[in-house]
Amino acid sequence: MTLKTETPSQVVSDPEQFARVFLRILDKDKKLVPLWWNKTQRDFHSKRTGKDLILKARQLGVSTYVQAEMFRRTVTSTRATITLAHDDNTTQILRRMADRFYDHCKFNNIQPVRKYANAALATYPEFDSEAIIAKAGSKEVGRGGTYTDFHGSECAFWPDAEKLIAGAMQGGDPDVILESTPNGAQGWFYERCMEALDGDDTWKLHFYPWWWDDNYQIPLKTGESLVYTDEELELVKKHRLTAQQIKWRRSKQTELRALFVQEYPEDPILCFLTSGNSYFGDVENIYTAPLDVEYNPDHRYAGGLDWGQENDFTDMLILDMNNRCMVDKLHVRKLAWGEIRHRVKTVYDKWHLRGLVAEANSIGSVNIEELRKLGVTVIPFETTNESKSMIMGELYEALHSGWQLQDWDVLKQEIRIFVSTKLPSGLWRLAAAGDGHDDAVIALALAYYAVEAAQPVILFGA
């Protein structure tokens, strides 16, 4: 990089040169070095709008850039900045970063005057500036103030993000940067990112996958070559990745397993769907069951049925017990119950089921009785927190031990966003994240329960 020759006043007004000349950071070897912008920092600075969302991989230097620029503004002009982080550890890291900037920032060997410098607040009386760094949600920090700059760190992990962001923005029209790794397909940050991808220009979305860091690669040994999987080959072709980068990716996937897509995203949509506290983990390789399967009289089939109410779906899934795979589905809603029962009977007859496990809660018990009048053999299943945990645990084991599902977008989405959440009572809630559906997942679990519970006399006949 060619350095520009500038006067001190020009350096102060040039964010990149200011960072290089006046600011110091700890590099990955814990050495104190000047802050040279990397390509992620330089790219974002050139494209920022004032209302920016940054969806990114770990350790690309985004938080460092934002804190450096907010510090420059605070010690060279009148600003009121606020930074909110998602946990205590990150809050402390950002505070130490800001203190390090101050300790080594000298204009003609003179530091900017700082009056207050406590755990949350630093003030610079020469410009009547202040900078707050705090944990998101801590004692209403952020509400009631008028801020010129707002940095939200890892805001996909904030509790009640909408309230916190609205509180920090209500006093004026701040320059806002909200950055995060993904955390499941739900929440304020996820919703704003999806809106931006759909063309809403309220927020500008900047996506930085892991390969923006040139250090994320592992050298090949002498004579070593890689045989790419189909997924790896697609990444290589689409993003021009090297074998060294793919080797690094394999190593990091082995280390992090299901968390890889959260820590090092590769696609701005899939990273949300496959991140967070997904109950089933990484099962993206199971959707290989054949489509348009015909009934085989030598095979036995099990079915699971989940009744949908209001905006939910009624889902029925059929499993081939011999080939250990899904073979069919029924997915309907907003039909008369009589019509739904008729369609269930059609699928039941198509696969010659000798038994069907169906949810018996609420309207389920009535529908089960009506199905029996149609000649359908139904095994009722009362869904409780305990029984649901049991069948989901069995389904988890099945999906990780060779069972194959058809490549159906509805089921794939529901499996991705099905999460386990610990409640204040200490119990765990198993359900779709946010307002998502889990009807197909429930039906699948009931179908597999039918497989596991199948007794020749009780369920399927001799």
DRENDO-1510 file (C-alpha; in Angstrom, 1 decimal, always signed):
<recs>
REC; n; res; u; v; w
REC; 1; MET; +0.0; +0.0; +0.0 .
REC; 2; THR; +1.3; +3.5; -0.9 .
REC; 3; LEU; +1.1; +5.9; +2.0 .
REC; 4; LYS; -0.2; +9.4; +1.4 .
REC; 5; THR; +1.9; +12.4; +2.6 .
REC; 6; GLU; -0.5; +14.5; +4.6 .
REC; 7; THR; -0.5; +17.3; +7.2 .
REC; 8; PRO; -1.6; +16.4; +10.7 .
REC; 9; SER; -5.0; +18.1; +10.2 .
REC; 10; GLN; -5.5; +16.0; +7.0 .
REC; 11; VAL; -4.6; +12.8; +8.9 .
REC; 12; VAL; -7.2; +13.7; +11.6 .
REC; 13; SER; -9.9; +14.0; +9.0 .
REC; 14; ASP; -8.9; +10.8; +7.1 .
REC; 15; PRO; -10.2; +7.8; +9.0 .
REC; 16; GLU; -7.8; +5.2; +7.5 .
REC; 17; GLN; -4.7; +7.4; +8.0 .
REC; 18; PHE; -5.8; +8.4; +11.5 .
REC; 19; ALA; -6.1; +4.7; +12.4 .
REC; 20; ARG; -2.6; +4.0; +11.1 .
REC; 21; VAL; -0.9; +7.0; +12.6 .
REC; 22; PHE; -2.6; +7.4; +16.0 .
REC; 23; LEU; -4.2; +4.1; +17.0 .
REC; 24; ARG; -2.7; +0.9; +18.3 .
REC; 25; ILE; -4.2; -2.6; +18.6 .
REC; 26; LEU; -3.1; -6.0; +19.8 .
REC; 27; ASP; -2.6; -8.4; +16.9 .
REC; 28; LYS; -3.3; -12.1; +17.1 .
REC; 29; ASP; +0.1; -12.6; +18.6 .
REC; 30; LYS; -0.7; -10.0; +21.4 .
REC; 31; LYS; +1.8; -7.5; +20.0 .
REC; 32; LEU; +1.0; -3.8; +20.0 .
REC; 33; VAL; +0.9; -2.7; +16.4 .
REC; 34; PRO; -0.6; +0.2; +14.3 .
REC; 35; LEU; -4.1; -0.2; +13.1 .
REC; 36; TRP; -3.8; -0.9; +9.4 .
REC; 37; TRP; -7.2; -1.4; +7.8 .
REC; 38; ASN; -7.8; -4.8; +6.2 .
REC; 39; LYS; -9.9; -5.3; +3.1 .
REC; 40; THR; -13.1; -5.9; +5.1 .
REC; 41; GLN; -12.7; -2.7; +7.0 .
REC; 42; ARG; -11.8; -0.7; +3.9 .
REC; 43; ASP; -14.7; -2.2; +1.9 .
REC; 44; PHE; -17.3; -1.4; +4.6 .
REC; 45; HIS; -16.0; +2.2; +5.1 .
REC; 46; SER; -16.5; +2.8; +1.4 .
REC; 47; LYS; -20.1; +1.5; +1.4 .
REC; 48; ARG; -21.5; +2.5; +4.8 .
REC; 49; THR; -24.7; +4.6; +4.7 .
REC; 50; GLY; -25.5; +5.6; +8.3 .
REC; 51; LYS; -28.0; +2.8; +8.8 .
REC; 52; ASP; -25.9; -0.3; +8.3 .
REC; 53; LEU; -26.3; -4.0; +9.1 .
REC; 54; ILE; -23.2; -6.2; +9.0 .
REC; 55; LEU; -23.6; -9.9; +8.9 .
REC; 56; LYS; -20.1; -11.4; +9.2 .
REC; 57; ALA; -17.8; -14.2; +10.1 .
REC; 58; ARG; -15.7; -14.1; +13.3 .
REC; 59; GLN; -12.6; -11.9; +13.7 .
REC; 60; LEU; -12.8; -9.9; +10.5 .
REC; 61; GLY; -12.0; -6.7; +12.3 .
REC; 62; VAL; -15.5; -5.2; +12.1 .
REC; 63; SER; -15.8; -4.2; +15.7 .
REC; 64; THR; -12.3; -2.8; +15.7 .
REC; 65; TYR; -13.1; -0.6; +12.7 .
REC; 66; VAL; -16.3; +0.7; +14.2 .
REC; 67; GLN; -14.7; +1.4; +17.6 .
REC; 68; ALA; -11.7; +3.1; +16.0 .
REC; 69; GLU; -13.9; +5.4; +13.9 .
REC; 70; MET; -16.2; +6.3; +16.8 .
REC; 71; PHE; -13.1; +7.1; +18.9 .
REC; 72; ARG; -11.7; +9.3; +16.1 .
REC; 73; ARG; -14.9; +11.2; +15.9 .
REC; 74; THR; -15.2; +11.6; +19.7 .
REC; 75; VAL; -11.7; +13.1; +20.1 .
REC; 76; THR; -11.9; +15.4; +17.1 .
REC; 77; SER; -15.5; +16.7; +17.1 .
REC; 78; THR; -18.6; +16.9; +19.3 .
REC; 79; ARG; -20.1; +13.5; +19.5 .
REC; 80; ALA; -22.2; +11.3; +21.8 .
REC; 81; THR; -21.5; +7.7; +21.0 .
REC; 82; ILE; -22.9; +4.5; +22.5 .
REC; 83; THR; -21.8; +0.9; +22.1 .
REC; 84; LEU; -23.9; -2.0; +23.3 .
REC; 85; ALA; -22.4; -5.5; +23.4 .
REC; 86; HIS; -24.2; -8.8; +23.9 .
REC; 87; ASP; -22.3; -10.1; +26.9 .
REC; 88; ASP; -20.0; -9.0; +29.7 .
REC; 89; ASN; -16.9; -10.4; +28.1 .
REC; 90; THR; -17.4; -8.6; +24.8 .
REC; 91; THR; -18.2; -5.4; +26.7 .
REC; 92; GLN; -14.9; -5.6; +28.6 .
REC; 93; ILE; -13.0; -6.3; +25.4 .
REC; 94; LEU; -14.4; -3.2; +23.7 .
REC; 95; ARG; -13.7; -1.1; +26.7 .
REC; 96; ARG; -10.1; -2.2; +26.8 .
REC; 97; MET; -9.8; -1.5; +23.1 .
REC; 98; ALA; -11.1; +2.0; +23.6 .
REC; 99; ASP; -8.7; +2.6; +26.5 .
REC; 100; ARG; -5.8; +1.3; +24.4 .
REC; 101; PHE; -6.7; +3.8; +21.6 .
REC; 102; TYR; -6.7; +6.6; +24.2 .
REC; 103; ASP; -3.4; +5.5; +25.8 .
REC; 104; HIS; -1.5; +5.6; +22.6 .
REC; 105; CYS; -3.2; +8.4; +20.8 .
REC; 106; LYS; -1.1; +11.6; +20.9 .
REC; 107; PHE; -1.3; +14.7; +18.7 .
REC; 108; ASN; +2.2; +16.3; +18.8 .
REC; 109; ASN; +2.8; +14.1; +21.9 .
REC; 110; ILE; -0.3; +15.5; +23.6 .
REC; 111; GLN; -3.2; +13.2; +24.5 .
REC; 112; PRO; -6.7; +14.3; +24.1 .
REC; 113; VAL; -8.1; +15.7; +27.4 .
REC; 114; ARG; -10.3; +13.1; +29.1 .
REC; 115; LYS; -12.3; +14.1; +32.2 .
REC; 116; TYR; -14.3; +11.0; +33.2 .
REC; 117; ALA; -13.2; +7.5; +32.5 .
REC; 118; ASN; -15.2; +4.8; +34.4 .
REC; 119; ALA; -16.5; +1.4; +33.6 .
REC; 120; ALA; -19.1; +2.7; +31.2 .
REC; 121; LEU; -18.4; +6.3; +30.3 .
REC; 122; ALA; -15.5; +8.4; +29.0 .
REC; 123; THR; -15.8; +12.2; +28.4 .
REC; 124; TYR; -13.7; +14.6; +26.3 .
REC; 125; PRO; -14.4; +18.1; +27.5 .
REC; 126; GLU; -12.5; +19.9; +24.7 .
REC; 127; PHE; -15.2; +18.9; +22.3 .
REC; 128; ASP; -18.0; +18.2; +24.8 .
REC; 129; SER; -18.0; +14.6; +23.7 .
REC; 130; GLU; -18.8; +11.4; +25.5 .
REC; 131; ALA; -18.6; +7.7; +24.8 .
REC; 132; ILE; -20.6; +5.0; +26.5 .
REC; 133; ILE; -19.8; +1.3; +26.3 .
REC; 134; ALA; -22.2; -1.1; +28.1 .
REC; 135; LYS; -23.9; -4.5; +28.0 .
REC; 136; ALA; -27.1; -4.5; +26.0 .
REC; 137; GLY; -30.1; -4.5; +28.4 .
REC; 138; SER; -28.1; -3.3; +31.5 .
REC; 139; LYS; -30.3; -1.1; +33.6 .
REC; 140; GLU; -32.0; +0.6; +30.6 .
REC; 141; VAL; -28.6; +1.9; +29.3 .
REC; 142; GLY; -29.2; +3.6; +26.0 .
REC; 143; ARG; -32.7; +5.0; +26.8 .
REC; 144; GLY; -33.2; +8.7; +27.2 .
REC; 145; GLY; -30.0; +9.9; +25.6 .
REC; 146; THR; -29.4; +11.7; +22.3 .
REC; 147; TYR; -26.7; +9.9; +20.4 .
REC; 148; THR; -24.8; +10.7; +17.2 .
REC; 149; ASP; -23.2; +7.3; +16.8 .
REC; 150; PHE; -24.5; +3.9; +17.8 .
REC; 151; HIS; -22.6; +0.6; +17.6 .
REC; 152; GLY; -24.5; -2.7; +18.3 .
REC; 153; SER; -22.2; -5.7; +18.7 .
REC; 154; GLU; -23.5; -9.2; +18.1 .
REC; 155; CYS; -27.0; -7.8; +18.3 .
REC; 156; ALA; -28.5; -11.1; +16.9 .
REC; 157; PHE; -27.9; -12.4; +20.4 .
REC; 158; TRP; -29.5; -9.5; +22.4 .
REC; 159; PRO; -32.5; -10.1; +24.6 .
REC; 160; ASP; -35.4; -7.9; +23.3 .
REC; 161; ALA; -33.2; -6.3; +20.6 .
REC; 162; GLU; -36.1; -4.3; +19.1 .
REC; 163; LYS; -36.7; -2.4; +22.4 .
REC; 164; LEU; -33.0; -1.8; +23.0 .
REC; 165; ILE; -32.4; -0.5; +19.4 .
REC; 166; ALA; -35.5; +1.7; +19.5 .
REC; 167; GLY; -34.4; +3.1; +22.9 .
REC; 168; ALA; -30.9; +4.0; +21.7 .
REC; 169; MET; -32.2; +5.6; +18.5 .
REC; 170; GLN; -35.2; +7.5; +19.9 .
REC; 171; GLY; -33.4; +10.7; +20.9 .
REC; 172; GLY; -32.2; +11.7; +17.4 .
REC; 173; ASP; -30.9; +10.3; +14.1 .
REC; 174; PRO; -27.6; +8.6; +15.0 .
REC; 175; ASP; -25.2; +7.0; +12.6 .
REC; 176; VAL; -26.0; +3.3; +13.3 .
REC; 177; ILE; -23.9; +0.2; +12.7 .
REC; 178; LEU; -25.4; -3.1; +13.9 .
REC; 179; GLU; -23.1; -6.1; +13.4 .
REC; 180; SER; -23.4; -9.8; +14.3 .
REC; 181; THR; -22.8; -13.4; +13.4 .
REC; 182; PRO; -26.1; -15.2; +12.7 .
REC; 183; ASN; -28.1; -16.7; +15.5 .
REC; 184; GLY; -31.0; -18.7; +14.1 .
REC; 185; ALA; -33.8; -17.7; +11.8 .
REC; 186; GLN; -35.6; -15.4; +14.2 .
REC; 187; GLY; -35.3; -12.1; +15.9 .
REC; 188; TRP; -35.0; -8.4; +15.0 .
REC; 189; PHE; -31.6; -8.6; +13.3 .
REC; 190; TYR; -32.6; -11.6; +11.2 .
REC; 191; GLU; -35.9; -9.9; +10.1 .
REC; 192; ARG; -34.1; -6.7; +9.1 .
REC; 193; CYS; -31.5; -8.7; +7.1 .
REC; 194; MET; -34.2; -10.6; +5.3 .
REC; 195; GLU; -36.0; -7.3; +4.5 .
REC; 196; ALA; -32.8; -5.8; +3.1 .
REC; 197; LEU; -32.2; -8.9; +0.9 .
REC; 198; ASP; -35.8; -8.5; -0.3 .
REC; 199; GLY; -35.1; -5.0; -1.5 .
REC; 200; ASP; -36.2; -2.9; +1.5 .
REC; 201; ASP; -33.7; +0.0; +1.6 .
REC; 202; THR; -34.4; +1.1; +5.2 .
REC; 203; TRP; -31.2; -0.7; +6.2 .
REC; 204; LYS; -28.1; -1.4; +4.1 .
REC; 205; LEU; -26.9; -5.1; +4.6 .
REC; 206; HIS; -23.2; -5.8; +4.2 .
REC; 207; PHE; -22.3; -9.5; +4.2 .
REC; 208; TYR; -18.7; -10.7; +4.8 .
REC; 209; PRO; -18.2; -14.5; +4.7 .
REC; 210; TRP; -15.1; -16.1; +6.3 .
REC; 211; TRP; -13.0; -16.0; +3.1 .
REC; 212; TRP; -12.7; -12.2; +3.4 .
REC; 213; ASP; -9.9; -13.0; +5.8 .
REC; 214; ASP; -6.8; -14.1; +3.8 .
REC; 215; ASN; -5.4; -15.8; +6.9 .
REC; 216; TYR; -8.1; -18.4; +6.9 .
REC; 217; GLN; -6.2; -21.1; +5.0 .
REC; 218; ILE; -3.9; -24.0; +5.8 .
REC; 219; PRO; -0.9; -24.8; +3.5 .
REC; 220; LEU; -0.9; -28.1; +1.7 .
REC; 221; LYS; +1.8; -30.6; +2.4 .
REC; 222; THR; +4.3; -31.5; -0.3 .
REC; 223; GLY; +2.4; -33.5; -2.9 .
REC; 224; GLU; -0.9; -33.1; -1.2 .
REC; 225; SER; -4.1; -32.6; -3.2 .
REC; 226; LEU; -7.7; -32.4; -2.2 .
REC; 227; VAL; -10.6; -34.2; -3.7 .
REC; 228; TYR; -13.5; -31.8; -3.4 .
REC; 229; THR; -17.0; -32.7; -2.3 .
REC; 230; ASP; -19.9; -31.4; -4.5 .
REC; 231; GLU; -20.5; -28.6; -1.9 .
REC; 232; GLU; -16.8; -27.7; -1.8 .
REC; 233; LEU; -16.5; -27.7; -5.6 .
REC; 234; GLU; -19.5; -25.3; -5.7 .
REC; 235; LEU; -17.8; -22.9; -3.3 .
REC; 236; VAL; -14.5; -23.1; -5.2 .
REC; 237; LYS; -16.2; -22.3; -8.5 .
REC; 238; LYS; -18.5; -19.6; -7.1 .
REC; 239; HIS; -16.0; -17.8; -4.9 .
REC; 240; ARG; -12.7; -18.8; -6.4 .
REC; 241; LEU; -11.5; -20.4; -3.2 .
REC; 242; THR; -8.2; -22.1; -3.1 .
REC; 243; ALA; -7.3; -25.7; -1.9 .
REC; 244; GLN; -5.6; -24.0; +1.1 .
REC; 245; GLN; -8.9; -22.3; +2.1 .
REC; 246; ILE; -10.9; -25.5; +1.7 .
REC; 247; LYS; -8.4; -27.3; +3.9 .
REC; 248; TRP; -8.8; -24.6; +6.5 .
REC; 249; ARG; -12.6; -25.0; +6.2 .
REC; 250; ARG; -12.5; -28.7; +6.7 .
REC; 251; SER; -10.3; -28.3; +9.8 .
REC; 252; LYS; -12.7; -25.6; +11.3 .
REC; 253; GLN; -15.7; -27.7; +10.5 .
REC; 254; THR; -14.2; -30.7; +12.4 .
REC; 255; GLU; -13.5; -28.4; +15.3 .
REC; 256; LEU; -16.9; -26.6; +15.5 .
REC; 257; ARG; -19.2; -29.1; +13.8 .
REC; 258; ALA; -22.8; -27.6; +13.7 .
REC; 259; LEU; -21.5; -24.2; +15.0 .
REC; 260; PHE; -19.3; -23.6; +11.9 .
REC; 261; VAL; -22.2; -22.0; +9.9 .
REC; 262; GLN; -22.8; -19.6; +12.8 .
REC; 263; GLU; -19.2; -18.6; +13.4 .
REC; 264; TYR; -18.1; -18.6; +9.8 .
REC; 265; PRO; -21.1; -18.0; +7.5 .
REC; 266; GLU; -21.0; -18.6; +3.8 .
REC; 267; ASP; -24.5; -17.6; +2.6 .
REC; 268; PRO; -26.6; -14.7; +4.0 .
REC; 269; ILE; -29.8; -16.7; +4.1 .
REC; 270; LEU; -28.6; -20.3; +4.9 .
REC; 271; CYS; -26.4; -19.0; +7.7 .
REC; 272; PHE; -29.4; -18.0; +9.7 .
REC; 273; LEU; -31.4; -21.1; +9.0 .
REC; 274; THR; -28.6; -23.5; +10.0 .
REC; 275; SER; -27.3; -21.5; +13.0 .
REC; 276; GLY; -28.5; -20.8; +16.5 .
REC; 277; ASN; -29.5; -23.5; +18.9 .
REC; 278; SER; -30.9; -25.9; +16.3 .
REC; 279; TYR; -32.0; -29.1; +18.0 .
REC; 280; PHE; -31.1; -31.5; +15.2 .
REC; 281; GLY; -27.7; -30.0; +14.4 .
REC; 282; ASP; -26.2; -30.5; +11.0 .
REC; 283; VAL; -28.3; -32.9; +9.0 .
REC; 284; GLU; -28.1; -31.3; +5.6 .
REC; 285; ASN; -26.8; -34.6; +4.0 .
REC; 286; ILE; -29.9; -36.6; +4.8 .
REC; 287; TYR; -32.2; -35.3; +2.0 .
REC; 288; THR; -31.5; -38.0; -0.5 .
REC; 289; ALA; -34.6; -40.2; -0.4 .
REC; 290; PRO; -36.1; -40.8; -3.8 .
REC; 291; LEU; -39.2; -38.9; -5.0 .
REC; 292; ASP; -42.3; -40.4; -6.7 .
REC; 293; VAL; -41.9; -43.7; -4.9 .
REC; 294; GLU; -44.4; -46.5; -5.6 .
REC; 295; TYR; -46.0; -48.7; -3.0 .
REC; 296; ASN; -44.1; -52.0; -2.5 .
REC; 297; PRO; -46.3; -54.8; -1.1 .
REC; 298; ASP; -43.2; -56.4; +0.4 .
REC; 299; HIS; -42.4; -53.4; +2.5 .
REC; 300; ARG; -44.1; -52.0; +5.7 .
REC; 301; TYR; -44.9; -48.4; +6.1 .
REC; 302; ALA; -45.5; -46.2; +9.1 .
REC; 303; GLY; -47.3; -42.9; +9.3 .
REC; 304; GLY; -47.3; -39.8; +11.6 .
REC; 305; LEU; -50.1; -37.2; +11.7 .
REC; 306; ASP; -50.1; -33.7; +13.2 .
REC; 307; TRP; -53.3; -31.7; +13.1 .
REC; 308; GLY; -53.1; -28.1; +12.3 .
REC; 309; GLN; -55.3; -25.4; +13.8 .
REC; 310; GLU; -55.9; -21.8; +12.6 .
REC; 311; ASN; -52.7; -20.9; +10.7 .
REC; 312; ASP; -50.9; -24.2; +11.3 .
REC; 313; PHE; -50.7; -27.0; +8.8 .
REC; 314; THR; -52.0; -30.5; +9.0 .
REC; 315; ASP; -49.1; -32.7; +8.1 .
REC; 316; MET; -48.9; -36.5; +7.5 .
REC; 317; LEU; -45.6; -38.2; +6.7 .
REC; 318; ILE; -45.0; -41.8; +5.6 .
REC; 319; LEU; -41.8; -43.8; +6.2 .
REC; 320; ASP; -40.7; -47.0; +4.5 .
REC; 321; MET; -39.5; -49.2; +7.4 .
REC; 322; ASN; -37.5; -51.5; +5.1 .
REC; 323; ASN; -35.5; -48.9; +3.2 .
REC; 324; ARG; -35.4; -46.5; +6.3 .
REC; 325; CYS; -36.6; -43.5; +4.3 .
REC; 326; MET; -39.4; -41.1; +3.8 .
REC; 327; VAL; -41.7; -41.9; +0.8 .
REC; 328; ASP; -44.7; -39.5; +0.9 .
REC; 329; LYS; -46.3; -36.5; +2.6 .
REC; 330; LEU; -49.6; -34.6; +3.1 .
REC; 331; HIS; -49.4; -30.9; +3.7 .
REC; 332; VAL; -52.7; -28.9; +3.9 .
REC; 333; ARG; -54.4; -26.2; +5.8 .
REC; 334; LYS; -57.5; -24.0; +5.8 .
REC; 335; LEU; -59.7; -26.9; +4.6 .
REC; 336; ALA; -62.8; -28.2; +6.3 .
REC; 337; TRP; -62.0; -31.0; +8.8 .
REC; 338; GLY; -64.0; -33.4; +6.7 .
REC; 339; GLU; -62.0; -32.7; +3.6 .
REC; 340; ILE; -58.7; -33.1; +5.6 .
REC; 341; ARG; -59.8; -36.4; +7.0 .
REC; 342; HIS; -60.7; -37.6; +3.5 .
REC; 343; ARG; -57.2; -36.7; +2.2 .
REC; 344; VAL; -55.7; -38.5; +5.2 .
REC; 345; LYS; -57.7; -41.6; +4.4 .
REC; 346; THR; -56.5; -41.4; +0.7 .
REC; 347; VAL; -52.8; -41.4; +1.8 .
REC; 348; TYR; -53.5; -44.1; +4.4 .
REC; 349; ASP; -55.0; -46.4; +1.7 .
REC; 350; LYS; -52.3; -45.6; -0.8 .
REC; 351; TRP; -49.6; -47.0; +1.5 .
REC; 352; HIS; -51.8; -49.8; +3.0 .
REC; 353; LEU; -50.9; -48.6; +6.5 .
REC; 354; ARG; -52.0; -50.9; +9.2 .
REC; 355; GLY; -51.5; -48.2; +11.8 .
REC; 356; LEU; -51.1; -44.5; +12.0 .
REC; 357; VAL; -49.8; -42.5; +15.0 .
REC; 358; ALA; -51.7; -39.2; +15.3 .
REC; 359; GLU; -51.6; -36.3; +17.8 .
REC; 360; ALA; -54.5; -36.6; +20.1 .
REC; 361; ASN; -54.4; -33.2; +21.8 .
REC; 362; SER; -57.4; -30.7; +21.4 .
REC; 363; ILE; -59.1; -31.2; +18.1 .
REC; 364; GLY; -57.0; -34.3; +17.4 .
REC; 365; SER; -59.1; -36.6; +19.6 .
REC; 366; VAL; -62.3; -35.7; +17.7 .
REC; 367; ASN; -60.6; -36.2; +14.3 .
REC; 368; ILE; -59.2; -39.5; +15.4 .
REC; 369; GLU; -62.7; -40.8; +16.3 .
REC; 370; GLU; -64.0; -39.6; +12.9 .
REC; 371; LEU; -61.1; -41.3; +11.1 .
REC; 372; ARG; -61.8; -44.6; +12.9 .
REC; 373; LYS; -65.3; -44.4; +11.5 .
REC; 374; LEU; -63.7; -44.3; +8.0 .
REC; 375; GLY; -61.9; -47.5; +8.8 .
REC; 376; VAL; -58.5; -45.9; +9.6 .
REC; 377; THR; -56.5; -47.6; +12.4 .
REC; 378; VAL; -55.2; -44.8; +14.5 .
REC; 379; ILE; -52.9; -44.9; +17.5 .
REC; 380; PRO; -53.5; -41.6; +19.5 .
REC; 381; PHE; -50.5; -39.8; +20.9 .
REC; 382; GLU; -50.9; -37.3; +23.8 .
REC; 383; THR; -48.3; -34.6; +23.4 .
REC; 384; THR; -46.8; -33.3; +26.6 .
REC; 385; ASN; -43.4; -31.7; +27.3 .
REC; 386; GLU; -42.1; -35.1; +28.4 .
REC; 387; SER; -43.5; -37.2; +25.5 .
REC; 388; LYS; -42.4; -34.6; +23.0 .
REC; 389; SER; -38.9; -34.7; +24.3 .
REC; 390; MET; -39.0; -38.5; +24.0 .
REC; 391; ILE; -40.1; -38.7; +20.4 .
REC; 392; MET; -37.8; -35.8; +19.4 .
REC; 393; GLY; -34.8; -37.6; +21.0 .
REC; 394; GLU; -35.6; -40.7; +19.0 .
REC; 395; LEU; -36.0; -38.7; +15.8 .
REC; 396; TYR; -32.6; -37.0; +16.4 .
REC; 397; GLU; -30.9; -40.4; +16.7 .
REC; 398; ALA; -32.7; -41.6; +13.5 .
REC; 399; LEU; -31.5; -38.6; +11.5 .
REC; 400; HIS; -28.0; -39.1; +12.6 .
REC; 401; SER; -27.9; -42.8; +12.0 .
REC; 402; GLY; -28.8; -43.3; +8.4 .
REC; 403; TRP; -32.5; -42.5; +7.9 .
REC; 404; GLN; -33.1; -40.5; +4.7 .
REC; 405; LEU; -35.7; -37.8; +4.0 .
REC; 406; GLN; -37.1; -36.5; +0.7 .
REC; 407; ASP; -35.7; -33.1; -0.4 .
REC; 408; TRP; -38.8; -31.1; +0.6 .
REC; 409; ASP; -38.2; -27.4; +1.3 .
REC; 410; VAL; -40.9; -27.2; +4.0 .
REC; 411; LEU; -39.5; -30.0; +6.1 .
REC; 412; LYS; -35.9; -28.8; +5.6 .
REC; 413; GLN; -36.8; -25.4; +6.8 .
REC; 414; GLU; -38.7; -26.7; +9.8 .
REC; 415; ILE; -35.8; -29.0; +10.8 .
REC; 416; ARG; -33.3; -26.1; +10.6 .
REC; 417; ILE; -35.3; -23.8; +12.8 .
REC; 418; PHE; -36.5; -26.4; +15.4 .
REC; 419; VAL; -34.8; -25.3; +18.6 .
REC; 420; SER; -34.5; -26.2; +22.2 .
REC; 421; THR; -34.9; -23.3; +24.6 .
REC; 422; LYS; -34.5; -23.4; +28.3 .
REC; 423; LEU; -37.4; -21.8; +30.2 .
REC; 424; PRO; -37.2; -19.9; +33.5 .
REC; 425; SER; -38.7; -22.9; +35.1 .
REC; 426; GLY; -35.6; -24.9; +34.1 .
REC; 427; LEU; -37.6; -27.0; +31.6 .
REC; 428; TRP; -36.7; -27.2; +27.9 .
REC; 429; ARG; -39.1; -26.1; +25.2 .
REC; 430; LEU; -38.8; -27.9; +21.9 .
REC; 431; ALA; -40.5; -25.9; +19.1 .
REC; 432; ALA; -39.9; -23.9; +16.0 .
REC; 433; ALA; -37.9; -20.7; +16.5 .
REC; 434; GLY; -39.9; -17.4; +16.5 .
REC; 435; ASP; -43.2; -17.7; +14.6 .
REC; 436; GLY; -42.0; -20.6; +12.5 .
REC; 437; HIS; -44.0; -23.8; +11.9 .
REC; 438; ASP; -43.0; -27.3; +13.2 .
REC; 439; ASP; -46.0; -29.3; +12.0 .
REC; 440; ALA; -44.0; -31.4; +9.5 .
REC; 441; VAL; -41.3; -32.1; +12.2 .
REC; 442; ILE; -44.0; -33.3; +14.6 .
REC; 443; ALA; -45.5; -35.5; +12.0 .
REC; 444; LEU; -42.1; -36.9; +11.1 .
REC; 445; ALA; -41.4; -37.6; +14.8 .
REC; 446; LEU; -44.7; -39.4; +15.2 .
REC; 447; ALA; -44.0; -41.5; +12.1 .
REC; 448; TYR; -40.7; -42.5; +13.5 .
REC; 449; TYR; -42.3; -43.3; +16.8 .
REC; 450; ALA; -44.6; -45.6; +14.9 .
REC; 451; VAL; -41.6; -47.3; +13.5 .
REC; 452; GLU; -39.9; -47.7; +16.9 .
REC; 453; ALA; -43.0; -48.7; +18.7 .
REC; 454; ALA; -44.2; -51.1; +16.0 .
REC; 455; GLN; -45.2; -54.4; +17.4 .
REC; 456; PRO; -46.5; -57.0; +14.8 .
REC; 457; VAL; -49.7; -57.6; +16.7 .
REC; 458; ILE; -50.4; -54.3; +18.3 .
REC; 459; LEU; -49.7; -51.9; +15.5 .
REC; 460; PHE; -49.3; -53.6; +12.2 .
REC; 461; GLY; -50.9; -57.0; +12.7 .
REC; 462; ALA; -49.3; -60.4; +12.3 .
</recs>
